[in-house]
């Protein structure tokens, strides 16, 4: 079982119609085309996730909902046109531990490692490792620099708050969040057999592990008792 172009045709049509009634009439298509193949992919990621960190979740039942959360956005459309999963610790996305994720849509797919929304304490701990040239940071930076497709998505401050920091370190310090992402339009891979997709994404996640290890070392310095 694998994702197909029809899966994204469905997601796009459902988003454009934006009708709960239409979705209820076609819910079975969503299950067969989107939910089951993506859950199958997540389940087959288990060996790779265990190699990275057995504490990360790999629960196929927890893939993203098709309904959007519209409480904090001007866009009140009901449905999303993407499907995603976060391999994470616990259930806290906001100000939780770093995650791995894969997000797929009609536009392509994106994957990476970082925070859904980092806490101030996490960023301060991360920044401390950078400023002290910690080995975990240096290894993470070397990994990012070695892969041209990696992009830092860190919500930087518009004004440079650390003028004495080197140019290479600035993107890791003058930030409010942290994530390393890769964007791809390789639909041949995305629509391949879920085992092949899991094998390839597992390999890529493991290549990104120095970034995860850096973030988890920062988390070891964070006091979460008074979150």
N, C-alpha and C positions, 0 to 999 in steps of 0.2 A: 504493500500500500504506500502510495507516495502523493505528495502535493502535485497538482496539475494546473494548467492555465485556467481550467474551468473553476477551480477554487477561487481564484482571484477575480474571475468574471462575476462569480456570485457575490463576493464581498463588495465589489465596486457597484454592482447593480443594487444590492441591498442598501448601500450607503446613499446612492442617488435617489432611490425611492423613499428612503427614510420613513418607512411605514411599519409600525409594529404589527399591523394586521397582515401585511404582505410577508413579513418575516415569519410570523406564526404559520402561514400557509406553506412556507418553503423551509421550515426549520430542519426537516430531515435532510435536505440538500446541504445545509450548513454542517450538519453532523458528519455526513459521508464524505464531503469534499474537503472540509477544513479541519474539523475537530479530530476525527479519527486519525488521519495521516499525521497531524502535528503531534498528537499524543504518542503515536508510534515512534516518531522521531525522538521525542523527549525520553521515552523509555529506553531507547537504544543508546542514549548518551550516558547512561548510568556508569559504565566502566571508566569512561574518560573523566567524568565528574569525580568519581571515587579516587582516581589517580591524583587529581588536583587537590581535593579536600573532601573527605567523606562527610564533613559537616554541611556541605551544600545540598540543598534539596534537589530531587529529581523526581517529582511527583506529577505524572501525566495528567492527573485530574485538575491540576491547578493552572492550566493554560489560560490566557487572557479571555475575558468575557467579550462578547461582541457588542454589548451596550457600553456607551461612553459615559464617563462621569462628567456631567455638565454643570456641577455646582460652582466651579470656579473659573468658568470660561464663557466668553461672549458667544462662542459657537455652540448653539443648543441642538445641533443635529444629534439624533438618538444613537446612531450606529457608527462603529469604526470600520475602516476597510483594511485593517491589518490584523495579524495574529502574532502573539509574542509569548515568550516564556522567560522568566528570570530564575536562574539557578542561584538560590539565595539561602542565607541563614535565617531561620525563623520566619516570621510573617511581616516584619517591619521593613517596608520599602523606604519610607521617608525617614531619614536620619538613622537608618539601619546600617548593617555591615555591607561591604562591597559585594557586588553580584557579577555573574556572567549572564549574558542575555543573547537571544536571537529574536529579531523582529522582521517579519516578512509581509510584503504588501504588493499591490500591482506595480509599484514603482521599483521593486527590487528588494534587497534585504540588507539588514544592518546587524552587526554583532559587536560585542566588545566586553570590556571589564571595567567596572567602576561603581560609582554610587548612583542610585536613582535620584537621591537628594541627600547630599552629605550634611552632617551636623557640623556646627562651628568647631566643636571639640575635635572631630575627625580631621578637618582641614588644618587645624593648628598642629596636631600631632604629625600629620603628613609633612607640613611645612618645616617642622623641626628636623625631621629626618633629612630633608633636602639641604637645609642650611648647615647641617653638620656633616654633609657628604657621606651619609650612611651607605654601607655597602649594598643594602637592599635597594635604595634609591638609585645608586649608580648602575646596578644591574638592570633595573627597570628602564632607566633612561637609555641605556645601551640597546635594549630590546626594541624600544620605540624607534630609535634612530636607525636601527638595522632593517626596519620594515617600512618602506615608503608609503604603504597603504594605511598605516596607523595614523590616526588623527587624535590630538588632544582636544577634548571637549570639556572645558573646565570653567566656563562662565567667568572670564577674567574681569578684574576691576578695570574700568576705563582709565583711571588715573593710576600711574605706577606708584604703588605704596612701598616698594622696596628698591629704591634707586641704586643701592650699592651691590645688588645681586647681579651676577653675570648674565649675559644674554641667553645662554643655554639654560640657565636655571629659572629665568623669569617665568616661562610658561608653567612651571611647576610650583611657583610660589605666589605670584600675584593673582590668586584665584579664589573663587567662592564655592567651587564644586570640583569634581574630578571624574573623568571617564576617558578611556581610550576606546575609540570606535573604528570600525571598518565598514565602508559602504560598498555594496556590490550589485551589479546587474547580471550576474552569472546565473541566468534562469536555467541553463542546462544542469547546473549543480543543484539548484533549488528544487527542480522537478525530477531529479534522479531518485532512484530507490532510497527509501529512508535509511537503510543501513549504510549506503554509500554516503549519503548526506551526513549522517551521524559520524561516520569514520573521518570524513574531511573536517567537519566542524570540531570534532574532538581533538584532532591534530592541531587545528588552529588555536583552540582554547589552551592547549598545553604549551604552545609556543608563546602565548601571552601570560603564562603563569608568573614570570618575574614581576609583572605589574601587579597581579593579585597578591603575591607574597609581600611586595612593598606596602600595599594598602593594609594588609593584615598585620604587618609589623607596626604600622602606625596605630591600628586599632588596639594593639596590645598596650599602648600607652594611654588609651582613653578610659576615663572613669565613667562607666555607664550606670553606676548605682543611683545617680541623681539626674538621669536623663530628662 
